[in-house]
Amino acid sequence: MADRPIIFSAPMVRAMLDGRKSQTRRIIGQPEAMQEWYQRPDSGRWLLTENVGAPWIISALPWLPGDRLWVREGFVRYHDLDDNDMRVGPLKTAYRADGNFRWLDADTDTFRDCPPWKPSIHMPRWASRLTLIVTEVRVQRLQEISEADAAAEGVTPIDEPNELRWEHYAPHGVAFRDLWNSLHGPEAWDANPWVAAITFTVHKANIDAMEVADARG
């Protein structure tokens, strides 16, 4: 079991908080000629191997069932304000996925509706509020995603069926395709890369707080 950080956008964090997201897909090494992804039966680890003579390992996926992933997301540290607009109490943490809130800009002495969110890459481990326990790791081509798996990605259906094109009805799949293109570029879906499909359970707790809770039984 390993602990690793993982970055999510605010809409995907919201989907996890709402109980709509239990999968994520990440681009991995793309096999070239004579290369393939192979899952070791003893450990379950996915390996990129080259089959020239005796196969040899090029790289390996870092994720395994049982791993714990602590979520990094957009955040900001702030103080509460009293009736005189003075800072009171300890520093607190706000999260971009929860929406904007009114705050006082000390540099300009004006109130603003959107704080200067810090990028998710800068979130420290202690500030993370979500921990994911990996339950399954699969290697597949991006376009092999099923409608059920697209729904598990936490996207919102954006299409409606009709009698003229029922065979193309895949609301979650269409929404996931559009999400993927928005994150990786307009032709990213058509490129159909190899991805790691990671399934997980969501725990609304800091990873180190979970350790304390487990120790207490």
C-alpha positions in Angstrom: 0.0 0.0 0.0 1.3 3.4 -1.0 0.2 7.0 -0.3 0.2 9.3 -3.3 -1.2 12.8 -4.2 -3.6 13.2 -7.0 -5.0 16.4 -8.6 -8.6 17.0 -9.5 -10.4 20.0 -10.9 -13.1 21.7 -8.8 -16.1 20.2 -10.8 -14.6 16.7 -10.2 -14.1 17.3 -6.5 -17.7 18.5 -6.3 -18.7 15.2 -8.0 -16.8 13.2 -5.4 -18.4 15.2 -2.6 -21.8 14.6 -4.0 -21.2 10.8 -4.4 -21.2 10.9 -8.2 -17.6 10.1 -9.0 -15.8 6.8 -8.3 -13.4 6.5 -11.3 -10.7 8.6 -13.0 -8.7 8.1 -16.1 -5.1 9.2 -16.5 -2.9 9.1 -19.6 -0.1 6.6 -19.4 2.8 5.5 -21.6 1.8 4.8 -25.1 3.1 1.4 -26.4 5.2 1.6 -29.5 6.0 -1.3 -31.9 6.6 -4.6 -30.0 5.5 -3.0 -26.8 2.4 -3.8 -24.7 0.8 -3.3 -21.3 0.9 -6.4 -19.2 -0.6 -7.1 -15.8 1.4 -9.4 -13.5 -0.8 -12.1 -12.1 1.1 -12.3 -8.8 1.0 -8.6 -7.8 -1.6 -7.1 -10.2 0.9 -4.4 -11.2 0.6 -3.1 -14.8 3.9 -3.1 -16.7 4.8 -1.7 -20.0 7.0 -4.3 -21.6 8.9 -4.8 -24.9 8.6 -8.2 -26.5 11.9 -8.5 -28.3 13.6 -11.7 -27.4 13.2 -11.9 -23.6 10.6 -9.3 -22.6 11.9 -6.5 -20.5 10.1 -3.9 -18.4 10.0 -0.3 -19.7 7.8 1.3 -17.0 5.1 0.4 -14.5 2.0 2.1 -13.3 2.3 3.5 -9.8 -1.3 2.6 -8.7 -2.4 -0.7 -7.1 -5.6 -1.7 -5.2 -5.2 -0.7 -1.6 -3.2 2.5 -2.4 -4.5 5.7 -0.8 -4.6 8.9 -2.9 -4.9 12.2 -1.1 -6.7 14.7 -3.3 -5.2 18.0 -4.2 -7.6 20.8 -5.2 -7.8 24.6 -5.5 -7.8 26.2 -2.1 -7.1 29.4 -0.1 -6.1 30.1 3.5 -8.1 32.9 5.2 -9.1 34.6 8.5 -12.6 35.3 9.7 -13.5 39.0 10.1 -15.2 40.7 13.0 -17.8 43.5 12.8 -15.0 45.9 12.3 -13.5 43.9 9.4 -10.5 42.9 11.6 -9.0 39.5 11.3 -10.0 37.1 14.1 -9.4 33.5 15.0 -7.0 31.0 13.4 -6.3 30.6 9.7 -8.9 28.5 8.0 -9.0 26.6 4.7 -11.6 27.2 1.9 -11.9 25.0 -1.2 -12.7 26.2 -4.7 -15.1 23.3 -5.3 -17.3 24.8 -2.6 -17.8 28.0 -4.5 -16.8 31.6 -4.0 -17.2 33.5 -0.7 -16.9 37.1 0.3 -13.5 38.2 1.6 -11.6 41.3 2.5 -8.6 42.2 0.4 -6.2 43.8 2.9 -4.1 45.4 0.1 -7.0 47.5 -1.3 -9.3 47.5 1.8 -12.2 46.3 -0.4 -14.5 43.3 -0.3 -14.3 40.8 -3.1 -16.5 37.9 -4.0 -13.7 35.6 -5.3 -10.5 35.0 -3.3 -7.2 34.4 -5.1 -7.4 30.6 -5.2 -4.1 28.7 -4.9 -3.5 26.1 -7.6 -4.2 22.5 -6.6 -0.5 21.5 -7.2 0.4 23.7 -4.2 -2.0 22.0 -1.8 0.0 20.4 1.1 -1.0 17.0 2.4 -2.4 18.4 5.7 -4.9 20.6 3.8 -6.4 17.7 1.8 -9.9 16.8 2.8 -10.6 13.8 0.6 -8.8 10.4 0.6 -9.4 7.8 -2.1 -8.9 4.1 -1.6 -8.0 2.4 -4.9 -10.1 -0.7 -5.5 -9.2 -1.5 -9.1 -6.8 -0.5 -11.9 -7.3 -1.3 -15.5 -5.4 -0.4 -18.7 -7.5 0.3 -21.7 -7.9 2.7 -24.7 -9.8 5.8 -23.8 -12.7 5.1 -26.2 -13.3 1.7 -24.6 -15.1 3.5 -21.7 -18.6 2.1 -21.2 -21.7 4.2 -20.5 -21.6 3.0 -16.9 -18.0 3.9 -16.4 -18.6 7.3 -18.0 -21.3 7.8 -15.3 -18.8 6.7 -12.6 -16.5 9.5 -13.9 -18.9 11.9 -12.4 -20.0 13.8 -15.5 -23.5 15.2 -15.9 -25.6 13.9 -18.9 -26.0 16.5 -21.6 -27.8 14.7 -24.3 -31.4 13.4 -24.7 -32.5 10.4 -26.7 -34.9 10.8 -29.6 -36.4 8.3 -32.0 -34.3 9.5 -35.0 -30.9 8.8 -33.4 -31.5 6.4 -30.5 -28.5 4.3 -31.5 -26.3 7.3 -30.7 -27.8 7.9 -27.3 -25.0 7.9 -24.7 -25.5 10.9 -22.5 -22.7 10.2 -20.0 -20.3 9.1 -22.7 -20.9 12.3 -24.7 -20.4 14.4 -21.5 -17.2 12.5 -20.7 -15.8 13.0 -24.2 -16.5 16.7 -24.0 -14.9 16.9 -20.5 -11.8 15.0 -21.8 -11.4 17.4 -24.7 -11.8 20.4 -22.4 -8.9 19.1 -20.3 -6.5 17.8 -22.9 -7.3 19.6 -26.1 -10.0 19.6 -28.9 -8.7 16.4 -30.6 -7.7 14.5 -27.4 -10.6 12.1 -27.6 -10.0 11.3 -31.2 -6.4 10.4 -30.4 -7.8 7.5 -28.3 -4.7 7.2 -26.0 -4.0 4.3 -23.6 -5.2 5.3 -20.1 -5.2 3.9 -16.6 -8.8 3.5 -15.4 -8.7 3.9 -11.6 -11.7 2.9 -9.5 -11.8 4.1 -5.9 -13.9 4.7 -2.8 -14.2 8.2 -1.5 -13.5 9.1 2.1 -14.3 12.6 3.3 -11.3 12.9 5.6 -7.7 13.9 5.6 -5.4 10.9 4.9 -3.5 11.4 8.2 -6.8 11.8 10.2 -7.8 8.4 8.8 -4.6 6.9 10.2 -5.4 8.3 13.6 -9.0 6.9 13.4 -7.7 3.5 12.4 -5.2 3.4 15.2 -8.0 4.2 17.7 -10.1 1.4 16.3 
